[in-house]
Every structure is written in C-alpha cells, then in structure tokens.
Amino acid sequence: MSRPRIVVAGLGDTGVLTAIALRRLGDVVGVTAKPEFVSGQELGLRLARPEAWTRDYRIDYGRFRGLDRVRIVHGSATALDTENRTVRVRLADGSAGKGSAGDGTVVEEPYDVVVIATGVTNGFWRHPTLQDSRGVDADISLPHQRIAGAESVAIIGGGAAALSSAAQVAERWPDKIVDLYFPGDRALPHHHHLVWDRVRSRLESLGVGLHPGHRAELPGGIGGGRSGSHDDLDDDDEHLTSATVSWTTGQAPTTADVVVWAIGRVSPNTGWLPAEMLDDRGFVRVEPTLRVPGHSDVFAVGDVAATDPLRTSARNRGHLLAARNIRAHLAGSPLREYQPPRRRWGSVLGPLSDGLIVFTPPGQGIRVPAPASDVVLQRLITHQLIYGGVRRRAR
C-alpha cells in the first residue's frame, strides 16, 4: 500500500508545526508563499530589534530537521479542487521586482489529505504575498527604519501585538514619545484581568503613555474583508501611517510621526477556497475535530480555522490534534475534538532586557530571566523540542 500524500497549504507558525507532526505519516508537501519560515509572532521585537527577531523567527526551511522529509513548494495556493483532490499552486519564478516572486508556472499538487493553514492577513507583518528573500528583507527593515527615525510613535490597539510594540519601542528608544491607545477601560480583554494589572505597571515603568477609552476611526483599507487570492495583495502600508488619528469616542484628534495600527482586524487568506467551506467572515468552517464539514479529507488549523471566537487552534497544540486526527482518519479510527481555552495566555510583551514574562491562563506571571529566555526557551524548548531540532545557521 502506497504512503498517503498530505498537502499542507501554508508554512507559517502553525503550518510548519503541522508538517513536522505529519512527516512520518506519509509523503508531506508544504506549500508556502515565502522562501523561508517567517513567523507572525513578536511584532514588537521585530519592529524594535529586527536582528534579534530574525535570529529566532526567520529561519530557512532547510534548518528544520523535522522538515527533512517534507517537500517544500515555493508558490501560492490559488485553488482547491475537492472533486479531483488537487491543490493548484502558482510557483515562484523570481522574475519580478520589489521583492515579489512573480507569476510562475501553475502546477497541481494531488492529495489524499489536505491541511489548510494559510493563516490571516494582519497589517504589514502578516500577509500572503508571494515573495522572494528581498521582499522579506524589506518587510522587516523598512518599518524598523521608519520607527527608528520618528520622535513620536502612536500605537493603536489593545491586544498583545499592540502592547508588545509599545513596550519594545519604548525600551529600545527611551527618548521617543510612545503612546498606546485602546478602546476599553483596560487592554488585553481576552486575558485574565491580573495580566493587564502587571503589564500596565511594566508599560508605565517604560514611559509608555496609556490612553484607555479611545476607539479610532479606521482609515480606508484597514480591516477589510476576506482576501482574494494567496498572492494578490500589495504592501499593506496603511497599517503604518503618519496621518492624524480621529476618535469615534469624542477625544481630540491625535498626531504622531508614526502610527502603528495593531487593532487585530484580520482577514483570512481563504480566497483560493470554495465559498461553501467558509463562514460569513471568510474563515474556514470546521467541526470540533478540525475537519471541514462535508469533506472527510480536508482539515484546517490555525488562525484561518473558525474553531471558536478567538480561533485558538493557532496555539494550544492545535497542530498536534490535527496530525493525530489525520492519522486516525487514514486508519478509520475515531477522531478527537478540540477544546478551546477560555482565555488567552502566554507571553504578552515579548523578551525585554530584564527577561520574559509568561502568563498562565489564571493570570499568574512567570518571569524568565534574559539568559534563560534565550538559551532555555528559544534554543532548547522552542527549537529543539517544539520544532524537533533546528540546525545552526551556516557561517
């Protein structure tokens, strides 16, 4: 009996982990619009210290030992044909300018099982544009340079991406005026209230101005709907602006040299999928088993999967459940159900000079000193245990 062929569409944070978990089950093919792994995590670190961020969150696929058995296809998924069980992919040809990978040959990747892990578009740091390495370089360096040259930075949003951006920018450039604006009485509404108490204290110690009760009037282009295809987006520069910010909550308009829009208005990268697979917001409808209703051989996991209001299978070991249920599906065994957590948890501000704080679901903060954060969390736990081994960067 031949080995099953499994196509994982999307090799971001969740897709890479899913492909690694499936590598021994069959012939795994990973489709990625990026030439290398580019994480969507730790926006603040990426803006303030891109060299440190690149070390741990931008990794050549060949460095992952767990992907040694996975065939990587650099291209954009453009259609899913469930009748013929193929994923149509436009390959990168490297001919276009400005870091785009161009429009290459269209091929069809057959599958026995397909995993949808194409994630979401979120500002200038998470988008499905088909790119080469130069495009990734620009995505990382240009926002950093823009913020480095600013005297004042306004950050809009109340989630972890906004708060980490405020903390990291304020620590990296203590002479800058950094202000954080969020709509509620407190930020982090999906975390335990104790988390905000501790994070607020840290932000204040860094000199970040906190402005609760500010709901911004969104500029055109921010927070739109479902994206069309996996390779049809231009650079999302409207999420990093210098325009005056107006408030629907009645405050006077705000100006800053740079405005970072980190408001959590995401668009699922699902324009390549049949409409009947999607909910009214464009996310992939899934059963509690992470299987797409009506398609026994199609699974979805990560930010693109409508598992619960917070789409928490992007964390909480969702990739392991997807791999376990695919194995059960191929064996004709019962599938298990995903149990979403009630609250968000984990790191909020990212690694600062005095270390990293990881919050538990009940709101307890566990401080990891800076040396241990780098060596134990990143090198040992993340690279070796979670990713199954990451080779050293070639000198």
TORKOL-4160 file (C-alpha; in steps of 0.2 Angstrom, whole numbers, padded with zeros to 4 digits, m for minus):
395
<pt num="1" X="0000" Y="0000" Z="0000"/>
<pt num="2" X="0007" Y="0017" Z="m0005"/>
<pt num="3" X="0010" Y="0030" Z="0008"/>
<pt num="4" X="m0003" Y="0044" Z="0009"/>
<pt num="5" X="0000" Y="0060" Z="0001"/>
<pt num="6" X="m0003" Y="0075" Z="0013"/>
<pt num="7" X="m0003" Y="0093" Z="0007"/>
<pt num="8" X="m0001" Y="0107" Z="0020"/>
<pt num="9" X="m0006" Y="0124" Z="0012"/>
<pt num="10" X="0004" Y="0137" Z="0022"/>
<pt num="11" X="0020" Y="0135" Z="0031"/>
<pt num="12" X="0019" Y="0149" Z="0044"/>
<pt num="13" X="0019" Y="0146" Z="0063"/>
<pt num="14" X="0005" Y="0133" Z="0063"/>
<pt num="15" X="0009" Y="0126" Z="0046"/>
<pt num="16" X="0027" Y="0121" Z="0050"/>
<pt num="17" X="0022" Y="0113" Z="0066"/>
<pt num="18" X="0008" Y="0103" Z="0057"/>
<pt num="19" X="0020" Y="0097" Z="0043"/>
<pt num="20" X="0033" Y="0092" Z="0056"/>
<pt num="21" X="0020" Y="0082" Z="0066"/>
<pt num="22" X="0014" Y="0073" Z="0050"/>
<pt num="23" X="0031" Y="0070" Z="0042"/>
<pt num="24" X="0032" Y="0051" Z="0047"/>
<pt num="25" X="0014" Y="0048" Z="0042"/>
<pt num="26" X="0015" Y="0050" Z="0023"/>
<pt num="27" X="0023" Y="0060" Z="0009"/>
<pt num="28" X="0021" Y="0078" Z="0015"/>
<pt num="29" X="0021" Y="0093" Z="0003"/>
<pt num="30" X="0021" Y="0110" Z="0011"/>
<pt num="31" X="0016" Y="0125" Z="0000"/>
<pt num="32" X="0022" Y="0142" Z="0005"/>
<pt num="33" X="0022" Y="0159" Z="m0002"/>
<pt num="34" X="0038" Y="0164" Z="0007"/>
<pt num="35" X="0055" Y="0157" Z="0003"/>
<pt num="36" X="0059" Y="0154" Z="0021"/>
<pt num="37" X="0049" Y="0152" Z="0038"/>
<pt num="38" X="0044" Y="0170" Z="0043"/>
<pt num="39" X="0034" Y="0170" Z="0059"/>
<pt num="40" X="0020" Y="0181" Z="0063"/>
<pt num="41" X="0025" Y="0182" Z="0081"/>
<pt num="42" X="0033" Y="0195" Z="0092"/>
<pt num="43" X="0028" Y="0211" Z="0082"/>
<pt num="44" X="0036" Y="0222" Z="0095"/>
<pt num="45" X="0053" Y="0214" Z="0094"/>
<pt num="46" X="0053" Y="0214" Z="0075"/>
<pt num="47" X="0050" Y="0232" Z="0075"/>
<pt num="48" X="0062" Y="0237" Z="0088"/>
<pt num="49" X="0076" Y="0224" Z="0086"/>
<pt num="50" X="0075" Y="0216" Z="0069"/>
<pt num="51" X="0092" Y="0207" Z="0071"/>
<pt num="52" X="0086" Y="0198" Z="0087"/>
<pt num="53" X="0069" Y="0194" Z="0080"/>
<pt num="54" X="0077" Y="0187" Z="0064"/>
<pt num="55" X="0088" Y="0175" Z="0074"/>
<pt num="56" X="0073" Y="0166" Z="0081"/>
<pt num="57" X="0058" Y="0170" Z="0070"/>
<pt num="58" X="0065" Y="0170" Z="0052"/>
<pt num="59" X="0073" Y="0153" Z="0048"/>
<pt num="60" X="0077" Y="0144" Z="0032"/>
<pt num="61" X="0066" Y="0129" Z="0030"/>
<pt num="62" X="0082" Y="0118" Z="0027"/>
<pt num="63" X="0087" Y="0121" Z="0045"/>
<pt num="64" X="0072" Y="0112" Z="0052"/>
<pt num="65" X="0077" Y="0094" Z="0055"/>
<pt num="66" X="0058" Y="0090" Z="0056"/>
<pt num="67" X="0056" Y="0096" Z="0038"/>
<pt num="68" X="0069" Y="0085" Z="0031"/>
<pt num="69" X="0056" Y="0073" Z="0024"/>
<pt num="70" X="0044" Y="0087" Z="0018"/>
<pt num="71" X="0045" Y="0093" Z="0000"/>
<pt num="72" X="0043" Y="0112" Z="0000"/>
<pt num="73" X="0035" Y="0121" Z="m0014"/>
<pt num="74" X="0038" Y="0139" Z="m0015"/>
<pt num="75" X="0022" Y="0146" Z="m0023"/>
<pt num="76" X="0004" Y="0152" Z="m0019"/>
<pt num="77" X="m0011" Y="0141" Z="m0017"/>
<pt num="78" X="m0024" Y="0148" Z="m0029"/>
<pt num="79" X="m0037" Y="0134" Z="m0030"/>
<pt num="80" X="m0043" Y="0119" Z="m0021"/>
<pt num="81" X="m0052" Y="0106" Z="m0032"/>
<pt num="82" X="m0060" Y="0094" Z="m0019"/>
<pt num="83" X="m0068" Y="0083" Z="m0033"/>
<pt num="84" X="m0051" Y="0079" Z="m0041"/>
<pt num="85" X="m0042" Y="0081" Z="m0024"/>
<pt num="86" X="m0029" Y="0093" Z="m0030"/>
<pt num="87" X="m0022" Y="0110" Z="m0024"/>
<pt num="88" X="m0017" Y="0122" Z="m0038"/>
<pt num="89" X="m0001" Y="0132" Z="m0035"/>
<pt num="90" X="0007" Y="0146" Z="m0044"/>
<pt num="91" X="0025" Y="0143" Z="m0042"/>
<pt num="92" X="0038" Y="0157" Z="m0039"/>
<pt num="93" X="0049" Y="0161" Z="m0053"/>
<pt num="94" X="0059" Y="0175" Z="m0046"/>
<pt num="95" X="0057" Y="0187" Z="m0061"/>
<pt num="96" X="0048" Y="0201" Z="m0053"/>
<pt num="97" X="0055" Y="0217" Z="m0045"/>
<pt num="98" X="0052" Y="0224" Z="m0027"/>
<pt num="99" X="0054" Y="0208" Z="m0019"/>
<pt num="100" X="0039" Y="0200" Z="m0027"/>
<pt num="101" X="0042" Y="0182" Z="m0033"/>
<pt num="102" X="0032" Y="0185" Z="m0049"/>
<pt num="103" X="0019" Y="0174" Z="m0058"/>
<pt num="104" X="0027" Y="0157" Z="m0062"/>
<pt num="105" X="0021" Y="0141" Z="m0068"/>
<pt num="106" X="0004" Y="0134" Z="m0062"/>
<pt num="107" X="0005" Y="0116" Z="m0056"/>
<pt num="108" X="m0007" Y="0104" Z="m0047"/>
<pt num="109" X="m0002" Y="0095" Z="m0031"/>
<pt num="110" X="m0013" Y="0079" Z="m0028"/>
<pt num="111" X="m0018" Y="0074" Z="m0011"/>
<pt num="112" X="m0026" Y="0061" Z="0000"/>
<pt num="113" X="m0027" Y="0074" Z="0014"/>
<pt num="114" X="m0025" Y="0092" Z="0013"/>
<pt num="115" X="m0022" Y="0104" Z="0028"/>
<pt num="116" X="m0027" Y="0122" Z="0026"/>
<pt num="117" X="m0015" Y="0133" Z="0037"/>
<pt num="118" X="m0014" Y="0148" Z="0026"/>
<pt num="119" X="m0017" Y="0160" Z="0041"/>
<pt num="120" X="m0023" Y="0178" Z="0041"/>
<pt num="121" X="m0018" Y="0195" Z="0034"/>
<pt num="122" X="m0014" Y="0207" Z="0048"/>
<pt num="123" X="m0006" Y="0223" Z="0044"/>
<pt num="124" X="0012" Y="0225" Z="0036"/>
<pt num="125" X="0019" Y="0210" Z="0046"/>
<pt num="126" X="0007" Y="0196" Z="0041"/>
<pt num="127" X="0002" Y="0194" Z="0023"/>
<pt num="128" X="0001" Y="0181" Z="0009"/>
<pt num="129" X="0011" Y="0190" Z="m0004"/>
<pt num="130" X="0021" Y="0178" Z="m0015"/>
<pt num="131" X="0039" Y="0184" Z="m0011"/>
<pt num="132" X="0057" Y="0181" Z="m0013"/>
<pt num="133" X="0070" Y="0185" Z="0001"/>
<pt num="134" X="0072" Y="0203" Z="m0004"/>
<pt num="135" X="0054" Y="0206" Z="m0001"/>
<pt num="136" X="0055" Y="0198" Z="0016"/>
<pt num="137" X="0071" Y="0209" Z="0019"/>
<pt num="138" X="0061" Y="0225" Z="0015"/>
<pt num="139" X="0046" Y="0219" Z="0025"/>
<pt num="140" X="0057" Y="0218" Z="0041"/>
<pt num="141" X="0069" Y="0233" Z="0038"/>
<pt num="142" X="0058" Y="0247" Z="0032"/>
<pt num="143" X="0045" Y="0248" Z="0046"/>
<pt num="144" X="0060" Y="0247" Z="0058"/>
<pt num="145" X="0069" Y="0261" Z="0049"/>
<pt num="146" X="0053" Y="0272" Z="0049"/>
<pt num="147" X="0050" Y="0270" Z="0068"/>
<pt num="148" X="0069" Y="0272" Z="0071"/>
<pt num="149" X="0068" Y="0289" Z="0063"/>
<pt num="150" X="0052" Y="0295" Z="0072"/>
<pt num="151" X="0052" Y="0306" Z="0088"/>
<pt num="152" X="0034" Y="0301" Z="0092"/>
<pt num="153" X="0025" Y="0284" Z="0090"/>
<pt num="154" X="0007" Y="0281" Z="0092"/>
<pt num="155" X="0001" Y="0263" Z="0094"/>
<pt num="156" X="m0017" Y="0259" Z="0091"/>
<pt num="157" X="m0024" Y="0243" Z="0099"/>
<pt num="158" X="m0027" Y="0233" Z="0115"/>
<pt num="159" X="m0020" Y="0216" Z="0111"/>
<pt num="160" X="m0003" Y="0208" Z="0113"/>
<pt num="161" X="0004" Y="0214" Z="0096"/>
<pt num="162" X="0000" Y="0232" Z="0101"/>
<pt num="163" X="0006" Y="0231" Z="0119"/>
<pt num="164" X="0022" Y="0222" Z="0114"/>
<pt num="165" X="0025" Y="0235" Z="0101"/>
<pt num="166" X="0024" Y="0249" Z="0114"/>
<pt num="167" X="0035" Y="0240" Z="0126"/>
<pt num="168" X="0049" Y="0236" Z="0114"/>
<pt num="169" X="0049" Y="0253" Z="0105"/>
<pt num="170" X="0049" Y="0262" Z="0122"/>
<pt num="171" X="0064" Y="0251" Z="0129"/>
<pt num="172" X="0074" Y="0252" Z="0113"/>
<pt num="173" X="0072" Y="0271" Z="0111"/>
<pt num="174" X="0069" Y="0278" Z="0128"/>
<pt num="175" X="0069" Y="0296" Z="0121"/>
<pt num="176" X="0055" Y="0293" Z="0110"/>
<pt num="177" X="0037" Y="0298" Z="0114"/>
<pt num="178" X="0027" Y="0282" Z="0114"/>
<pt num="179" X="0008" Y="0282" Z="0117"/>
<pt num="180" X="m0004" Y="0267" Z="0117"/>
<pt num="181" X="m0022" Y="0270" Z="0113"/>
<pt num="182" X="m0035" Y="0256" Z="0116"/>
<pt num="183" X="m0054" Y="0256" Z="0117"/>
<pt num="184" X="m0059" Y="0249" Z="0133"/>
<pt num="185" X="m0055" Y="0253" Z="0151"/>
<pt num="186" X="m0041" Y="0240" Z="0150"/>
<pt num="187" X="m0031" Y="0232" Z="0137"/>
<pt num="188" X="m0030" Y="0213" Z="0134"/>
<pt num="189" X="m0049" Y="0210" Z="0136"/>
<pt num="190" X="m0047" Y="0191" Z="0132"/>
<pt num="191" X="m0033" Y="0188" Z="0146"/>
<pt num="192" X="m0036" Y="0186" Z="0164"/>
<pt num="193" X="m0038" Y="0203" Z="0172"/>
<pt num="194" X="m0022" Y="0200" Z="0183"/>
<pt num="195" X="m0012" Y="0200" Z="0167"/>
<pt num="196" X="m0017" Y="0218" Z="0162"/>
<pt num="197" X="m0013" Y="0224" Z="0180"/>
<pt num="198" X="0005" Y="0218" Z="0178"/>
<pt num="199" X="0008" Y="0223" Z="0160"/>
<pt num="200" X="0001" Y="0240" Z="0164"/>
<pt num="201" X="0014" Y="0243" Z="0178"/>
<pt num="202" X="0028" Y="0237" Z="0166"/>
<pt num="203" X="0022" Y="0249" Z="0152"/>
<pt num="204" X="0021" Y="0263" Z="0164"/>
<pt num="205" X="0039" Y="0260" Z="0170"/>
<pt num="206" X="0045" Y="0261" Z="0152"/>
<pt num="207" X="0037" Y="0278" Z="0150"/>
<pt num="208" X="0023" Y="0272" Z="0138"/>
<pt num="209" X="0008" Y="0284" Z="0139"/>
<pt num="210" X="m0008" Y="0274" Z="0141"/>
<pt num="211" X="m0024" Y="0281" Z="0134"/>
<pt num="212" X="m0040" Y="0270" Z="0138"/>
<pt num="213" X="m0057" Y="0273" Z="0131"/>
<pt num="214" X="m0050" Y="0278" Z="0113"/>
<pt num="215" X="m0059" Y="0270" Z="0099"/>
<pt num="216" X="m0051" Y="0275" Z="0082"/>
<pt num="217" X="m0059" Y="0280" Z="0066"/>
<pt num="218" X="m0052" Y="0267" Z="0054"/>
<pt num="219" X="m0043" Y="0274" Z="0039"/>
<pt num="220" X="m0048" Y="0267" Z="0022"/>
<pt num="221" X="m0040" Y="0250" Z="0018"/>
<pt num="222" X="m0038" Y="0244" Z="0036"/>
<pt num="223" X="m0048" Y="0229" Z="0042"/>
<pt num="224" X="m0056" Y="0225" Z="0026"/>
<pt num="225" X="m0064" Y="0208" Z="0022"/>
<pt num="226" X="m0058" Y="0192" Z="0015"/>
<pt num="227" X="m0043" Y="0192" Z="0004"/>
<pt num="228" X="m0045" Y="0187" Z="m0014"/>
<pt num="229" X="m0031" Y="0175" Z="m0018"/>
<pt num="230" X="m0015" Y="0170" Z="m0010"/>
<pt num="231" X="m0004" Y="0182" Z="m0020"/>
<pt num="232" X="m0014" Y="0197" Z="m0025"/>
<pt num="233" X="m0010" Y="0209" Z="m0011"/>
<pt num="234" X="0001" Y="0224" Z="m0012"/>
<pt num="235" X="0012" Y="0230" Z="0003"/>
<pt num="236" X="0000" Y="0235" Z="0017"/>
<pt num="237" X="0007" Y="0251" Z="0021"/>
<pt num="238" X="m0009" Y="0259" Z="0028"/>
<pt num="239" X="m0006" Y="0250" Z="0044"/>
<pt num="240" X="0010" Y="0260" Z="0047"/>
<pt num="241" X="0005" Y="0279" Z="0044"/>
<pt num="242" X="0008" Y="0296" Z="0049"/>
<pt num="243" X="m0009" Y="0303" Z="0047"/>
<pt num="244" X="m0019" Y="0311" Z="0060"/>
<pt num="245" X="m0030" Y="0299" Z="0070"/>
<pt num="246" X="m0048" Y="0303" Z="0074"/>
<pt num="247" X="m0058" Y="0295" Z="0088"/>
<pt num="248" X="m0076" Y="0290" Z="0087"/>
<pt num="249" X="m0076" Y="0291" Z="0106"/>
<pt num="250" X="m0075" Y="0310" Z="0106"/>
<pt num="251" X="m0057" Y="0314" Z="0110"/>
<pt num="252" X="m0047" Y="0327" Z="0101"/>
<pt num="253" X="m0038" Y="0320" Z="0086"/>
<pt num="254" X="m0020" Y="0313" Z="0089"/>
<pt num="255" X="m0004" Y="0316" Z="0078"/>
<pt num="256" X="0012" Y="0307" Z="0079"/>
<pt num="257" X="0027" Y="0304" Z="0067"/>
<pt num="258" X="0022" Y="0286" Z="0065"/>
<pt num="259" X="0006" Y="0277" Z="0069"/>
<pt num="260" X="0006" Y="0258" Z="0071"/>
<pt num="261" X="m0011" Y="0251" Z="0068"/>
<pt num="262" X="m0011" Y="0234" Z="0078"/>
<pt num="263" X="m0030" Y="0233" Z="0080"/>
<pt num="264" X="m0032" Y="0214" Z="0077"/>
<pt num="265" X="m0043" Y="0217" Z="0061"/>
<pt num="266" X="m0038" Y="0201" Z="0052"/>
<pt num="267" X="m0043" Y="0195" Z="0035"/>
<pt num="268" X="m0042" Y="0176" Z="0032"/>
<pt num="269" X="m0031" Y="0170" Z="0017"/>
<pt num="270" X="m0045" Y="0160" Z="0010"/>
<pt num="271" X="m0049" Y="0167" Z="m0007"/>
<pt num="272" X="m0042" Y="0151" Z="m0015"/>
<pt num="273" X="m0055" Y="0140" Z="m0007"/>
<pt num="274" X="m0073" Y="0135" Z="m0012"/>
<pt num="275" X="m0085" Y="0148" Z="m0004"/>
<pt num="276" X="m0095" Y="0134" Z="0004"/>
<pt num="277" X="m0081" Y="0130" Z="0015"/>
<pt num="278" X="m0081" Y="0147" Z="0023"/>
<pt num="279" X="m0091" Y="0156" Z="0036"/>
<pt num="280" X="m0099" Y="0173" Z="0034"/>
<pt num="281" X="m0082" Y="0181" Z="0038"/>
<pt num="282" X="m0072" Y="0171" Z="0026"/>
<pt num="283" X="m0064" Y="0159" Z="0039"/>
<pt num="284" X="m0064" Y="0140" Z="0036"/>
<pt num="285" X="m0078" Y="0131" Z="0045"/>
<pt num="286" X="m0073" Y="0116" Z="0055"/>
<pt num="287" X="m0080" Y="0103" Z="0065"/>
<pt num="288" X="m0073" Y="0101" Z="0083"/>
<pt num="289" X="m0061" Y="0088" Z="0076"/>
<pt num="290" X="m0054" Y="0102" Z="0064"/>
<pt num="291" X="m0061" Y="0093" Z="0049"/>
<pt num="292" X="m0070" Y="0103" Z="0036"/>
<pt num="293" X="m0089" Y="0098" Z="0036"/>
<pt num="294" X="m0093" Y="0088" Z="0021"/>
<pt num="295" X="m0075" Y="0084" Z="0016"/>
<pt num="296" X="m0068" Y="0070" Z="0026"/>
<pt num="297" X="m0051" Y="0073" Z="0018"/>
<pt num="298" X="m0049" Y="0092" Z="0022"/>
<pt num="299" X="m0043" Y="0099" Z="0038"/>
<pt num="300" X="m0040" Y="0117" Z="0044"/>
<pt num="301" X="m0030" Y="0123" Z="0059"/>
<pt num="302" X="m0023" Y="0139" Z="0065"/>
<pt num="303" X="m0029" Y="0157" Z="0063"/>
<pt num="304" X="m0038" Y="0153" Z="0047"/>
<pt num="305" X="m0049" Y="0139" Z="0056"/>
<pt num="306" X="m0066" Y="0145" Z="0064"/>
<pt num="307" X="m0064" Y="0134" Z="0079"/>
<pt num="308" X="m0070" Y="0147" Z="0092"/>
<pt num="309" X="m0072" Y="0166" Z="0093"/>
<pt num="310" X="m0053" Y="0168" Z="0096"/>
<pt num="311" X="m0048" Y="0154" Z="0084"/>
<pt num="312" X="m0036" Y="0147" Z="0097"/>
<pt num="313" X="m0030" Y="0132" Z="0087"/>
<pt num="314" X="m0016" Y="0143" Z="0081"/>
<pt num="315" X="m0009" Y="0140" Z="0099"/>
<pt num="316" X="m0014" Y="0127" Z="0112"/>
<pt num="317" X="m0006" Y="0112" Z="0102"/>
<pt num="318" X="m0019" Y="0113" Z="0088"/>
<pt num="319" X="m0006" Y="0106" Z="0076"/>
<pt num="320" X="m0004" Y="0090" Z="0086"/>
<pt num="321" X="m0023" Y="0087" Z="0086"/>
<pt num="322" X="m0024" Y="0090" Z="0068"/>
<pt num="323" X="m0010" Y="0077" Z="0065"/>
<pt num="324" X="m0017" Y="0065" Z="0077"/>
<pt num="325" X="m0035" Y="0066" Z="0068"/>
<pt num="326" X="m0027" Y="0064" Z="0051"/>
<pt num="327" X="m0018" Y="0049" Z="0057"/>
<pt num="328" X="m0035" Y="0042" Z="0064"/>
<pt num="329" X="m0044" Y="0047" Z="0048"/>
<pt num="330" X="m0032" Y="0037" Z="0037"/>
<pt num="331" X="m0034" Y="0022" Z="0049"/>
<pt num="332" X="m0053" Y="0023" Z="0050"/>
<pt num="333" X="m0052" Y="0027" Z="0069"/>
<pt num="334" X="m0062" Y="0039" Z="0079"/>
<pt num="335" X="m0057" Y="0057" Z="0079"/>
<pt num="336" X="m0054" Y="0068" Z="0095"/>
<pt num="337" X="m0062" Y="0085" Z="0097"/>
<pt num="338" X="m0053" Y="0102" Z="0100"/>
<pt num="339" X="m0056" Y="0110" Z="0117"/>
<pt num="340" X="m0053" Y="0129" Z="0116"/>
<pt num="341" X="m0047" Y="0138" Z="0132"/>
<pt num="342" X="m0057" Y="0151" Z="0139"/>
<pt num="343" X="m0043" Y="0164" Z="0140"/>
<pt num="344" X="m0028" Y="0169" Z="0130"/>
<pt num="345" X="m0011" Y="0165" Z="0139"/>
<pt num="346" X="0007" Y="0166" Z="0136"/>
<pt num="347" X="0019" Y="0180" Z="0133"/>
<pt num="348" X="0012" Y="0197" Z="0130"/>
<pt num="349" X="0027" Y="0210" Z="0129"/>
<pt num="350" X="0040" Y="0198" Z="0122"/>
<pt num="351" X="0058" Y="0197" Z="0128"/>
<pt num="352" X="0064" Y="0213" Z="0136"/>
<pt num="353" X="0081" Y="0217" Z="0144"/>
<pt num="354" X="0076" Y="0210" Z="0160"/>
<pt num="355" X="0069" Y="0194" Z="0153"/>
<pt num="356" X="0052" Y="0187" Z="0148"/>
<pt num="357" X="0036" Y="0186" Z="0157"/>
<pt num="358" X="0024" Y="0171" Z="0153"/>
<pt num="359" X="0007" Y="0172" Z="0159"/>
<pt num="360" X="m0004" Y="0156" Z="0163"/>
<pt num="361" X="m0022" Y="0155" Z="0160"/>
<pt num="362" X="m0027" Y="0160" Z="0178"/>
<pt num="363" X="m0016" Y="0176" Z="0176"/>
<pt num="364" X="0000" Y="0171" Z="0185"/>
<pt num="365" X="0015" Y="0178" Z="0178"/>
<pt num="366" X="0031" Y="0168" Z="0177"/>
<pt num="367" X="0047" Y="0178" Z="0175"/>
<pt num="368" X="0061" Y="0170" Z="0164"/>
<pt num="369" X="0077" Y="0180" Z="0166"/>
<pt num="370" X="0085" Y="0186" Z="0150"/>
<pt num="371" X="0099" Y="0172" Z="0148"/>
<pt num="372" X="0087" Y="0158" Z="0152"/>
<pt num="373" X="0074" Y="0165" Z="0140"/>
<pt num="374" X="0087" Y="0165" Z="0126"/>
<pt num="375" X="0095" Y="0148" Z="0130"/>
<pt num="376" X="0081" Y="0138" Z="0138"/>
<pt num="377" X="0065" Y="0144" Z="0130"/>
<pt num="378" X="0072" Y="0148" Z="0112"/>
<pt num="379" X="0086" Y="0136" Z="0110"/>
<pt num="380" X="0081" Y="0121" Z="0120"/>
<pt num="381" X="0062" Y="0121" Z="0121"/>
<pt num="382" X="0056" Y="0130" Z="0105"/>
<pt num="383" X="0070" Y="0125" Z="0093"/>
<pt num="384" X="0074" Y="0108" Z="0099"/>
<pt num="385" X="0058" Y="0101" Z="0107"/>
<pt num="386" X="0044" Y="0110" Z="0099"/>
<pt num="387" X="0051" Y="0111" Z="0081"/>
<pt num="388" X="0061" Y="0094" Z="0083"/>
<pt num="389" X="0078" Y="0102" Z="0080"/>
<pt num="390" X="0084" Y="0117" Z="0071"/>
<pt num="391" X="0101" Y="0117" Z="0064"/>
<pt num="392" X="0114" Y="0131" Z="0067"/>
<pt num="393" X="0114" Y="0145" Z="0054"/>
<pt num="394" X="0128" Y="0142" Z="0041"/>
<pt num="395" X="0143" Y="0153" Z="0044"/>
